[in-house]
Amino acid sequence: MTETPMNVRFPQGRTAFLLIHGIGEQNPYETVDYFAQNFLKYFQGQNLPTELEHLIARRKLANGGAWTESFVRLSPPHNEQDLIDVHEYYWAPDTENKTTVPEILQWAEQTLDGTIKFYNRKENKDLLDKLLDNQHRQGVFKFRLRSLTLFLRLFNFLYPGLRLAILLVLLLTGPMLKGRFLQSAWKLSKQLITPPLVNFVGDVSIYTKTNPKSPYQRIRQQVITDCLALLQQISQDPHARYDQVIIAGHSLGSCIAYDTLNLLCIEASLDKESSANMGIDKLKGLITFGSPLDKIAFFFRETAEEQQYIRQRILEHLNSFRVKPEFTRKISYLSKNPVTCKLEQLKWVNYFHLKDPISGNLDYYENLENEEMTDKTKWGTDGHLIYWTSMKFYESITNHFLYVSKK
């Protein structure tokens, strides 16, 4: 972990963070609350007076619909030149409670299989040895995804009996219940016995379904295009005049952030002359934390059969942002990638915790820094959410992205 600079002052320049929340039951402005509140706490810990302001801006969706965005500004008193704005892209209603436990387990099994095949390749032996080079990474499970898969297998086996038992209890005690229990006993039985971790993984499994015939694919595309629309409007905001824009995604939000930047690269490649007007030059940072990006990448690689080399190469080109070239299939055709935008100026830092079963060291991508968080926490949901309240997390972000030269 980097150390806070000596004689620190409030970060210079005008910075915008676009937060993309992760999986789970999220409410509007929760990520803004966590992020701004803990940044404020961090600055106060550095004896930096900081003001907090609520602002609004007129925005448009990708389909042209208008809406009003609320965001928060942190700034030093009596200083209009230096500021940090915290924006949020809220997408939670699109994926909540839309998949089943067997579907979630199937996703985990497929992803685990892809992960094991990846690390068992001869060319990746050194990468596996590096991941297992310290005591924290040793143990029964060589791949931490395996522990998640075994947990889901056990839950899937017990789930029908547990749900039936809870349903019978609710039906028998119905006359004495009140409050939230006065709803469908069948629906409530699912809510009561399903751990938050299962719902978290369920959102991830929905996002990986890219079959054009699936309704999830339409949802996924809408999420990405709306996120890109907001990102570009923030980057080109004539009133805020940001020096830099940093996109930060937690959990599945990190995948949305990545796919948004990937789509931006495709759009810029289609119209190179207008790429300068897309706000690309303002994009200076990508923060991923609690990210399943590697796991989703493994899932995608399994979707193309060995003989479908043309389809495989098209998928690789359309999902090529910062992917290591050694992970593309070696064929003599279609070697030129039509997606040419690389966002070279963008710094990428990935944060993960060994108690977080969703996240991990990102090995599938290049030109990024992997930083392990070491805060004490429990395995599972606690480990997946630890970043939001970790002062070490905000210290690291500040040193990586705010106390840096603007040249």
WOPETA-V121889 format. One record per backbone hydrogen bond with DSSP energy under -1.0 kcal/mol. CO is the residue of the C=O (numbers start at 1). NH is the residue of the N-H. If there is no record, write none. Layout:
[[CO | NH] [CO | NH]]
This chain:
[[13 | 83] [14 | 243] [14 | 244] [15 | 85] [16 | 246] [17 | 87] [18 | 248] [19 | 89] [20 | 250] [24 | 26] [27 | 30] [29 | 33] [30 | 34] [31 | 35] [32 | 36] [33 | 37] [34 | 38] [35 | 39] [36 | 40] [37 | 41] [38 | 42] [39 | 43] [40 | 44] [41 | 45] [43 | 48] [44 | 47] [51 | 75] [53 | 73] [55 | 71] [57 | 69] [59 | 67] [61 | 64] [65 | 61] [67 | 59] [69 | 57] [71 | 55] [72 | 86] [73 | 53] [74 | 84] [75 | 51] [83 | 15] [84 | 74] [85 | 17] [86 | 72] [87 | 19] [91 | 94] [92 | 95] [92 | 96] [95 | 98] [100 | 104] [101 | 105] [102 | 106] [103 | 107] [104 | 108] [105 | 109] [106 | 110] [107 | 111] [108 | 112] [109 | 113] [110 | 114] [111 | 115] [112 | 116] [113 | 117] [114 | 118] [115 | 119] [116 | 120] [118 | 121] [121 | 124] [122 | 125] [124 | 128] [125 | 129] [126 | 130] [127 | 131] [128 | 132] [130 | 133] [134 | 137] [135 | 138] [143 | 146] [144 | 148] [145 | 149] [146 | 150] [147 | 151] [148 | 152] [149 | 153] [150 | 154] [151 | 155] [152 | 156] [153 | 157] [154 | 158] [155 | 159] [158 | 162] [159 | 163] [160 | 164] [161 | 165] [162 | 166] [163 | 167] [164 | 168] [165 | 169] [166 | 170] [167 | 171] [168 | 172] [169 | 173] [173 | 176] [174 | 177] [178 | 181] [179 | 182] [181 | 183] [184 | 188] [185 | 189] [186 | 190] [187 | 191] [188 | 192] [189 | 193] [190 | 194] [195 | 198] [195 | 199] [196 | 200] [197 | 201] [198 | 202] [199 | 203] [200 | 204] [201 | 205] [202 | 206] [203 | 207] [204 | 208] [206 | 209] [208 | 210] [211 | 214] [215 | 219] [216 | 220] [217 | 221] [218 | 222] [219 | 223] [220 | 224] [221 | 225] [222 | 226] [223 | 227] [224 | 228] [225 | 229] [226 | 230] [227 | 231] [228 | 232] [229 | 233] [230 | 234] [231 | 235] [232 | 236] [234 | 237] [237 | 241] [244 | 16] [245 | 284] [245 | 285] [246 | 18] [247 | 287] [248 | 20] [249 | 289] [250 | 253] [251 | 254] [252 | 256] [253 | 257] [254 | 258] [255 | 259] [256 | 260] [257 | 261] [258 | 262] [259 | 263] [260 | 264] [261 | 265] [262 | 266] [263 | 267] [264 | 268] [265 | 269] [266 | 270] [267 | 271] [274 | 277] [275 | 278] [280 | 283] [282 | 245] [284 | 347] [285 | 247] [286 | 349] [287 | 249] [288 | 351] [289 | 251] [292 | 296] [293 | 297] [294 | 298] [295 | 299] [296 | 300] [297 | 301] [298 | 302] [300 | 303] [305 | 308] [307 | 309] [308 | 312] [309 | 313] [310 | 314] [311 | 315] [312 | 316] [313 | 317] [314 | 318] [320 | 323] [322 | 366] [324 | 327] [325 | 328] [329 | 331] [343 | 346] [347 | 286] [348 | 369] [349 | 288] [350 | 371] [351 | 290] [352 | 373] [353 | 356] [355 | 380] [364 | 324] [369 | 350] [371 | 352] [380 | 384] [381 | 385] [385 | 388] [387 | 390] [390 | 394] [391 | 395] [392 | 396] [393 | 397] [394 | 398] [395 | 399] [396 | 400] [397 | 401] [398 | 402] [398 | 403] [402 | 404]]
